[in-house]
Amino acid sequence: MSRGHTDVTVQVENPACPVSEVLERVAGKWAIGILVAAAKGPVRFTELERTIEGISRRMLTLNLRKLEREGLLIRTVHPTVPPKVEYECTEMALELYETLLSLVGWAQRHSADIARAHAEYDAAHAGKETAPTTA
């Protein structure tokens, strides 16, 4: 083997890498629901808590902090007693929201196709033990 082909530090550019990195940061179980709720305008913590079914206060707090850190939410504290805290989407988050709507549309259009493909695959492979394929 020539020396030129043994350098393992050279990385092949993968166009999916930036997408994977971003999705890892913003596509958690709760993050999308928070972004969807906040895209409609400023929203308070308790409104988010009521809107997002099944989320605990702790998980909501962690996700709000994460989304704020990622530059997707703006947290505004109003100097009232008790303090009024609101969250709203940044321009970047609103752009992501539009992309999410496109993805939702795609999923709605193709959910029956995917279910049909699953059923066809399962029927074709019923009872067969399949070993993982290697490249």
WOJONOR-V143948 format. One record per residue. RES is the residue in one letter. BURIAL is I if it has 24 or more other ideal C-beta (glycine too) atoms within 12 Angstrom, else O. Layout:
{{RES	BURIAL} {RES	BURIAL}}
This chain:
{{M	O} {S	O} {R	O} {G	O} {H	O} {T	O} {D	O} {V	O} {T	O} {V	O} {Q	O} {V	O} {E	O} {N	O} {P	O} {A	O} {C	O} {P	O} {V	O} {S	O} {E	O} {V	O} {L	O} {E	O} {R	O} {V	I} {A	I} {G	O} {K	O} {W	I} {A	I} {I	I} {G	I} {I	I} {L	I} {V	I} {A	I} {A	I} {A	I} {K	O} {G	O} {P	O} {V	I} {R	I} {F	I} {T	O} {E	O} {L	I} {E	I} {R	O} {T	O} {I	I} {E	O} {G	O} {I	I} {S	O} {R	O} {R	O} {M	O} {L	I} {T	O} {L	O} {N	I} {L	I} {R	O} {K	I} {L	I} {E	I} {R	O} {E	I} {G	O} {L	I} {L	I} {I	I} {R	I} {T	O} {V	O} {H	O} {P	O} {T	O} {V	O} {P	O} {P	O} {K	O} {V	I} {E	I} {Y	I} {E	I} {C	I} {T	O} {E	O} {M	O} {A	I} {L	O} {E	O} {L	I} {Y	I} {E	O} {T	O} {L	I} {L	O} {S	O} {L	O} {V	O} {G	O} {W	O} {A	O} {Q	O} {R	O} {H	O} {S	O} {A	O} {D	O} {I	O} {A	O} {R	O} {A	O} {H	O} {A	O} {E	O} {Y	O} {D	O} {A	O} {A	O} {H	O} {A	O} {G	O} {K	O} {E	O} {T	O} {A	O} {P	O} {T	O} {T	O} {A	O}}
